[in-house]
Amino acid sequence: MSATQRWTEMIRAEHAQSDSMRKDEPPADSWSNSAQQFRADPRRTDDGLLNHLRQLVTPEQVVLDVGAGGGRLALPLALVAQKVIAVEPSPSMCRVLRETAAEFDVRNVDVVESGWLEAEVGQADVAICAHVLYVIQDIEAFVRKMERHAGLVLAVLYQAPPQSQVYRLWEPVHGVPRLPLPSLPEFLEVLEQLGVAPDVEVVRTERNRGYDSLETAKEQLARRLYVTPESPEMARLEALLPQVLEEKDGGFSIKGAIHLEPRVISWRPGA
């Protein structure tokens, strides 16, 4: 099995497992209930990843943000670039991006409400894709299109899947291990298959303080585990929480959870 085939198969298997655990049909826009959480001040200076990316962009450059979400990167980078083209398929995320741009008077962002493979965009100097690739099944087409549209490609991934911290809870709650999404190791194998030899930089970030309370931890973990109230799975989760949570720095976190830090994978197409 090739690296791209393995990548696609991991996503399909994870999605199938998720679908088997869901009690309701997922909404058409999966971000509709959480998009507001991605609103952020474009002029903030306490974001390690953003500060790293700012150093890679110059005032004369056009930046392409693929999977821009609510604009957490697109809007700050627009303040240092000539223009940002923000491609985002979620209507609720696009709404947050536009509202935040208006609130902070950031005018040089073009929002393209579309999936990347369907998007019609012009050429850029830098293409950025941050924490999007984990669920992209046609990874080769996705990457190759980024290469065609920019002279420098930057992909941001964690060293493990974003939800990997809760993977250990799946078997005690559901009786089966969690099937993982691909992340950095698998992406580097994909790039090797595609003939790309990238640079990889670790961006050091502070450890997340976790959940504010036990009740918040239960609510958020139940959502990530597809557990519904008054179910046998909820009873198992409630019994499990005192064993797996620890109180630290004013919050609660999962014992032994790895600290996820962004990796910035960069390359110049054809180099």
C-alpha positions in Angstrom: 0.0 0.0 0.0 1.4 3.4 -1.0 1.7 6.3 1.5 -1.2 8.1 -0.2 -3.4 5.0 -0.1 -2.6 4.4 3.5 -3.4 8.1 4.3 -6.8 7.8 2.6 -7.6 4.4 4.2 -6.9 5.8 7.7 -9.3 8.6 7.2 -12.0 6.4 5.8 -11.7 3.9 8.6 -11.8 6.7 11.3 -14.8 8.3 9.7 -16.6 4.9 9.4 -16.0 4.3 13.1 -17.2 7.8 14.0 -20.4 7.3 12.0 -21.0 4.0 13.7 -20.9 5.7 17.1 -23.1 8.7 16.2 -26.7 8.7 17.3 -27.7 11.6 15.0 -26.9 12.6 11.5 -24.0 15.1 11.4 -25.0 18.7 10.4 -24.4 19.9 6.9 -21.9 22.5 8.3 -20.0 20.6 11.1 -18.7 23.9 12.4 -22.0 25.6 12.9 -22.0 25.2 16.7 -18.4 26.1 17.3 -17.3 28.6 14.7 -17.5 31.5 17.2 -14.7 29.9 19.2 -12.3 30.6 16.3 -12.8 34.4 16.6 -9.5 36.0 17.6 -7.8 39.4 17.7 -5.7 39.8 14.6 -3.2 41.9 16.5 -2.5 39.4 19.3 1.1 38.7 20.1 0.8 35.6 22.4 0.3 33.0 19.6 3.5 31.0 19.0 2.4 29.6 15.6 1.2 32.9 14.4 4.4 34.7 15.4 6.4 32.0 13.6 4.4 32.4 10.4 4.6 36.2 10.5 8.3 36.0 10.1 7.8 34.1 6.8 5.6 36.7 5.1 6.7 40.0 3.7 4.6 43.1 2.8 4.8 42.6 -1.0 3.5 39.0 -0.9 0.1 37.5 -1.5 -0.8 34.7 0.9 -3.2 31.9 0.3 -4.7 30.4 3.4 -6.3 27.0 2.6 -8.9 26.1 5.1 -8.8 29.5 6.8 -11.6 28.8 9.3 -12.6 31.9 11.2 -9.5 33.8 10.2 -7.2 33.1 13.1 -4.2 33.1 10.8 -5.6 34.8 7.7 -6.5 38.1 9.4 -3.2 38.6 11.3 -1.2 37.7 8.2 -3.2 40.2 6.2 -1.8 42.9 8.4 1.8 42.1 7.2 1.1 40.9 3.6 -0.1 42.6 0.5 -3.3 40.5 0.5 -4.6 37.2 1.8 -6.9 34.8 -0.1 -8.8 32.8 2.5 -10.4 29.6 1.2 -12.9 28.1 3.5 -15.9 25.7 2.8 -17.8 26.2 6.1 -20.4 29.0 5.8 -20.4 29.6 9.6 -16.6 29.9 9.6 -16.7 32.3 6.6 -19.3 34.4 8.5 -17.0 34.6 11.6 -14.0 35.5 9.3 -16.0 38.3 7.6 -17.4 39.7 10.9 -13.9 39.7 12.5 -12.4 41.4 9.5 -15.0 44.1 9.7 -14.7 44.5 13.5 -10.9 45.0 13.2 -11.0 46.9 9.9 -8.9 44.3 8.0 -9.7 45.0 4.4 -7.2 43.1 2.3 -8.7 39.6 2.7 -10.6 37.9 -0.1 -12.9 35.2 1.2 -13.5 32.3 -1.1 -16.3 30.2 0.3 -15.4 26.8 -1.2 -13.6 23.6 -0.7 -10.0 23.8 -1.9 -10.2 21.3 -4.8 -13.2 23.2 -6.2 -11.9 26.7 -5.5 -11.0 29.1 -8.2 -8.2 31.4 -7.0 -5.3 33.3 -8.4 -1.6 32.8 -7.9 0.0 33.5 -4.5 3.6 33.8 -3.1 2.9 31.7 0.0 0.3 29.0 0.5 -0.5 28.0 4.1 -2.7 25.1 5.3 -2.9 24.8 9.1 -4.5 21.8 10.9 -6.7 20.9 7.9 -5.0 17.9 6.3 -5.9 15.3 8.9 -9.3 14.7 7.1 -8.4 15.3 3.5 -8.8 12.0 1.7 -7.4 13.0 -1.7 -4.2 14.2 -0.2 -2.1 14.1 -3.4 -4.5 16.3 -5.4 -4.8 18.7 -2.4 -1.1 19.1 -2.1 -0.4 19.4 -5.8 -3.0 22.1 -6.2 -1.2 24.1 -3.4 2.0 23.7 -5.2 0.6 25.0 -8.5 -0.7 28.2 -6.8 2.3 29.3 -4.7 6.1 29.4 -4.7 6.3 28.4 -1.1 4.0 25.8 0.6 3.6 25.7 4.4 1.6 22.9 6.0 1.0 22.9 9.7 0.3 19.6 11.6 0.7 18.2 15.1 3.0 15.3 15.7 -0.2 13.3 16.5 -3.9 13.7 15.6 -5.6 16.6 17.3 -8.0 14.3 19.2 -5.3 11.8 20.1 -5.4 12.8 23.8 -8.8 11.2 24.1 -8.0 8.1 22.1 -7.2 6.1 25.3 -10.7 6.6 26.6 -12.3 4.9 23.6 -11.8 1.3 24.6 -13.0 1.7 28.2 -16.1 3.6 27.0 -16.9 1.8 23.7 -15.1 -1.5 24.0 -13.0 -1.0 21.0 -9.8 1.0 20.4 -10.0 4.3 18.5 -8.9 4.2 14.9 -6.5 7.2 14.4 -6.4 9.9 11.8 -3.2 10.4 9.9 -0.9 13.2 11.1 2.7 14.3 10.8 4.5 10.9 10.4 2.1 9.8 7.6 2.2 13.2 5.9 6.0 13.1 5.7 5.6 9.6 4.1 3.2 11.1 1.6 5.6 13.9 0.7 8.4 11.4 0.2 6.2 9.5 -2.2 5.5 12.7 -4.0 9.2 13.5 -4.3 9.2 16.4 -1.8 12.0 16.8 0.7 10.6 19.4 3.1 12.0 21.4 6.1 10.3 20.6 9.4 10.3 23.1 12.2 8.8 22.6 15.7 6.9 25.6 17.1 7.1 25.6 20.9 3.8 26.4 22.6 2.6 26.5 26.2 0.7 23.5 27.4 -3.0 23.9 27.3 -4.5 24.3 30.8 -7.2 21.7 29.9 -10.8 21.8 31.2 -12.0 24.4 33.6 -14.1 22.0 35.6 -15.0 18.3 35.9 -18.4 19.1 34.4 -16.9 20.9 31.4 -14.5 17.9 31.0 -17.4 15.5 31.0 -19.4 17.5 28.5 -16.5 18.0 26.0 -15.2 14.5 26.3 -18.7 13.1 25.8 -19.1 15.1 22.6 -15.7 13.9 21.3 -16.6 10.3 22.1 -20.1 10.5 20.7 -21.6 9.6 24.1 -25.2 10.7 24.8 -26.8 11.3 28.2 -28.4 8.5 30.1 -26.6 5.9 28.0 -24.4 3.0 29.2 -21.4 4.7 27.6 -22.1 7.8 29.7 -22.1 5.8 32.8 -18.8 4.2 31.9 -17.3 7.7 31.0 -18.5 9.1 34.4 -16.9 6.2 36.2 -13.7 6.6 34.2 -13.1 10.4 34.7 -11.8 10.3 38.3 -9.2 7.8 37.1 -7.9 9.6 34.0 -8.2 13.3 35.0 -5.8 15.2 37.1 -6.1 18.7 38.5 -3.2 21.0 37.5 -2.7 24.8 37.1 -6.3 25.6 37.9 -7.8 23.1 35.4 -8.3 19.4 34.7 -6.4 17.5 32.1 -6.0 13.9 31.0 -3.2 12.1 32.7 -0.3 11.2 30.4 -1.7 13.1 27.4 1.1 14.2 25.1 1.6 18.0 24.6 0.7 18.7 21.0 2.9 21.2 19.4 2.7 22.4 15.8 5.2 21.4 13.1 5.6 23.7 10.2 6.4 21.6 7.1 7.7 23.8 4.2 9.0 23.3 0.7 9.3 25.1 -2.6 7.6 23.2 -5.5 10.1 22.0 -8.0 13.1 22.7 -5.8 
